[in-house]
Amino acid sequence: RLTNAIAEYHTTLDLDHSFTPAYHNLGAVYQKQGKVHEAIEIYEKALHYEPEQIHTQNSLAEVEVDRVKLFNQVILRSQTAISMQPDSADNYRKLGLAYYHSGHWNQAIEMLKIALQLEPNSAKRQADLSKVKLQLDQHLNQELETCYKSPQNEEIYHRIGQIQLMKGEFQNAEHSFRQSLKLLPNNTIVHLNLGETLYKQNKLEDANEAYSKVITQQPANMEAHQKLGMIAQRSKHWDRAIKHLKISNSLDPNNPLTHHYLGLAYHGKGNLVQAITAYQMSIRFKPDLVTVYSDLGNAYTEIGKSEIGHMFYQKFINLAKYHQNLKGSVEKTRSKVLELEY
């Protein structure tokens, strides 16, 4: 019946391409079938002809949520595949494209680079990476151009900073966020973005100040508590780190980064069993969170379970060897493996 309905609505739209009820009903049929992308395309066409149609707007919002869930499932499956087969270029490609379609551009580029590294002579791998990099550059440059042509106010400075942050231009981003805060000092989102920019520059005290301002305005802000906990962990203030990370975890129990840093804080304090539990939770939610495997290796070795520690060290080496920024860690872990073997 649904297939017949789809055919009938398409016939109607062939006769009158601006008949919005047919678009809406067709979108609803696709949504029932679980065809998320098709439903979104049809709802957007309906809104092109009747932008104020509340019913269609609500349906589009519902299916957008479904799309996010769908991509999250694809991402988790791809991460799991990588953790089990870290030498498969196709696994990295699938994860990269899932990141790309869900708007995580930089993560997409990172995964597609590894896919190309595994198959350097593949025209397909080269094309995937070039396409995403080109589209990201074009998108960001167009947005920047629009911002520079607009009247400079707190919103424009904020958007410029966000674009610069995505481009990895951290000093420029910091300047833009501070310009925005001069005009609107209590903007929580800008303080969050400023904190992230400062954190990426290793300006931990300044980042701590920015995130603390967020907590003052929004005591239940998950990201701010997470970052305050991460800063405290890096500064070896274990109890403070655990306090903030526990709050962050209570606000979002499925965040792998929070579990990882909570594990690091417990580990630093000497609570190895709790550290292992937190580490295991982090890779449950993100199986390709590479450095956790090394941390698990350390924790198990320290409690005297060297065979399990050896297994996790080897897992880390297999996953990390394709990440350029982890070369030093791979060599150190290889040395630990040799010590355990002899």
KAHU-V650693 format. One record per backbone hydrogen bond with DSSP energy under -1.0 kcal/mol. CO is the residue of the C=O (numbers start at 1). NH is the residue of the N-H. E is the energy in kcal/mol with one decimal. If there is no record, write none. Layout:
CO:NH:E ; CO:NH:E
//
This chain:
1:5:-2.5 ; 2:6:-2.4 ; 3:7:-2.0 ; 4:8:-2.4 ; 5:9:-2.6 ; 6:10:-2.3 ; 7:11:-2.1 ; 8:12:-2.3 ; 9:13:-2.3 ; 10:14:-1.8 ; 11:15:-1.3 ; 12:16:-2.1 ; 16:19:-1.7 ; 18:20:-1.5 ; 19:23:-1.2 ; 20:24:-2.6 ; 21:25:-2.6 ; 22:26:-2.5 ; 23:27:-2.7 ; 24:28:-2.1 ; 25:29:-1.9 ; 26:30:-2.3 ; 27:31:-2.3 ; 28:32:-2.1 ; 29:33:-1.9 ; 30:35:-2.5 ; 31:34:-1.0 ; 34:36:-1.6 ; 35:39:-2.2 ; 36:40:-2.3 ; 37:41:-2.2 ; 38:42:-2.1 ; 39:43:-2.7 ; 40:44:-2.4 ; 41:45:-1.5 ; 42:46:-2.1 ; 43:47:-2.2 ; 44:48:-1.2 ; 45:49:-1.1 ; 46:50:-2.2 ; 50:53:-1.7 ; 53:57:-2.1 ; 54:58:-2.7 ; 55:59:-2.0 ; 56:60:-2.7 ; 57:61:-2.2 ; 58:62:-2.2 ; 59:63:-2.3 ; 60:64:-2.0 ; 61:65:-1.6 ; 62:66:-1.6 ; 63:67:-2.1 ; 64:68:-2.1 ; 65:69:-2.2 ; 66:70:-2.4 ; 67:71:-2.6 ; 68:72:-2.5 ; 69:73:-2.0 ; 70:74:-2.2 ; 71:75:-3.0 ; 72:76:-2.4 ; 73:77:-2.4 ; 74:78:-2.5 ; 75:79:-2.7 ; 76:80:-2.4 ; 77:81:-2.2 ; 78:82:-2.3 ; 79:83:-2.2 ; 80:84:-1.3 ; 81:85:-2.7 ; 85:88:-1.6 ; 88:92:-1.3 ; 89:93:-2.3 ; 90:94:-2.6 ; 91:95:-2.1 ; 92:96:-2.8 ; 93:97:-2.7 ; 94:98:-2.0 ; 95:99:-2.6 ; 96:100:-2.4 ; 97:101:-2.6 ; 98:102:-1.3 ; 99:104:-2.7 ; 100:103:-1.4 ; 103:105:-1.3 ; 104:108:-2.0 ; 105:109:-2.4 ; 106:110:-2.2 ; 107:111:-2.2 ; 108:112:-2.5 ; 109:113:-2.1 ; 110:114:-1.4 ; 111:115:-2.1 ; 112:116:-2.1 ; 113:117:-2.3 ; 114:118:-2.1 ; 115:119:-1.5 ; 119:122:-1.9 ; 122:126:-2.1 ; 123:127:-2.4 ; 124:128:-2.3 ; 125:129:-2.0 ; 126:130:-2.5 ; 127:131:-2.5 ; 128:132:-2.0 ; 129:133:-2.5 ; 130:134:-2.5 ; 131:135:-2.5 ; 132:136:-2.4 ; 133:137:-2.5 ; 134:138:-2.7 ; 135:139:-2.6 ; 136:140:-2.7 ; 137:141:-2.6 ; 138:142:-2.3 ; 139:143:-2.1 ; 140:144:-2.6 ; 141:145:-2.4 ; 142:146:-2.2 ; 143:147:-2.4 ; 144:148:-2.7 ; 145:149:-1.3 ; 147:150:-1.1 ; 153:157:-2.6 ; 154:158:-1.9 ; 155:159:-2.5 ; 156:160:-2.8 ; 157:161:-2.3 ; 158:162:-2.3 ; 159:163:-2.2 ; 160:164:-2.6 ; 161:165:-2.4 ; 162:166:-2.1 ; 163:167:-1.9 ; 164:169:-2.8 ; 165:168:-1.1 ; 168:170:-1.4 ; 169:173:-2.4 ; 170:174:-2.6 ; 171:175:-2.1 ; 172:176:-2.3 ; 173:177:-2.7 ; 174:178:-2.3 ; 175:179:-2.1 ; 176:180:-2.1 ; 177:181:-2.2 ; 178:182:-1.5 ; 180:184:-1.8 ; 184:187:-1.3 ; 187:191:-2.0 ; 188:192:-2.2 ; 189:193:-2.4 ; 190:194:-3.0 ; 191:195:-2.6 ; 192:196:-2.2 ; 193:197:-2.2 ; 194:198:-2.6 ; 195:199:-2.5 ; 196:200:-2.3 ; 198:203:-2.7 ; 199:202:-1.7 ; 202:204:-1.5 ; 203:207:-2.5 ; 204:208:-2.6 ; 205:209:-1.9 ; 206:210:-2.1 ; 207:211:-2.6 ; 208:212:-2.1 ; 209:213:-1.6 ; 210:214:-1.3 ; 211:215:-2.0 ; 212:216:-1.9 ; 213:217:-1.5 ; 214:218:-3.6 ; 218:221:-1.7 ; 221:225:-2.0 ; 222:226:-2.5 ; 223:227:-2.7 ; 224:228:-2.6 ; 225:229:-2.3 ; 226:230:-2.3 ; 227:231:-2.6 ; 228:232:-2.3 ; 229:233:-2.4 ; 230:234:-2.4 ; 231:235:-1.6 ; 232:237:-3.1 ; 233:236:-1.5 ; 236:238:-1.1 ; 237:241:-2.4 ; 238:242:-2.8 ; 239:243:-2.3 ; 240:244:-2.2 ; 241:245:-2.6 ; 242:246:-2.3 ; 243:247:-1.7 ; 244:248:-2.6 ; 245:249:-2.4 ; 246:250:-2.0 ; 247:251:-1.3 ; 248:252:-1.7 ; 252:255:-1.3 ; 255:259:-1.7 ; 256:260:-2.3 ; 257:261:-2.5 ; 258:262:-2.3 ; 259:263:-2.2 ; 260:264:-2.1 ; 261:265:-2.3 ; 262:266:-2.5 ; 263:267:-2.7 ; 264:268:-2.6 ; 265:269:-1.7 ; 266:271:-2.5 ; 270:272:-1.6 ; 271:275:-2.0 ; 272:276:-2.6 ; 273:277:-2.0 ; 274:278:-2.2 ; 275:279:-2.7 ; 276:280:-2.6 ; 277:281:-1.8 ; 278:282:-1.9 ; 279:283:-1.8 ; 280:284:-1.1 ; 281:285:-1.5 ; 282:286:-1.5 ; 286:289:-1.9 ; 288:290:-1.7 ; 289:292:-1.3 ; 290:293:-1.5 ; 291:295:-1.9 ; 292:296:-2.8 ; 293:297:-2.0 ; 294:298:-2.3 ; 295:299:-2.5 ; 296:300:-2.7 ; 297:301:-2.0 ; 298:302:-2.3 ; 299:303:-1.4 ; 300:305:-2.6 ; 301:304:-1.3 ; 304:306:-1.0 ; 305:309:-2.2 ; 306:310:-2.9 ; 307:311:-1.9 ; 308:312:-2.2 ; 309:313:-2.4 ; 310:314:-2.4 ; 311:315:-2.0 ; 312:316:-2.4 ; 313:317:-2.4 ; 314:318:-2.4 ; 315:319:-1.8 ; 316:320:-3.4 ; 317:321:-1.6 ; 320:323:-2.3 ; 323:326:-1.9 ; 324:327:-1.3 ; 326:330:-2.3 ; 327:331:-2.0 ; 328:332:-2.0 ; 329:333:-2.3 ; 330:334:-2.3 ; 331:335:-1.7 ; 332:336:-1.7 ; 333:337:-2.3 ; 334:338:-2.2 ; 335:339:-2.0 ; 336:340:-2.1 ; 337:341:-2.0 ; 338:342:-1.5
//
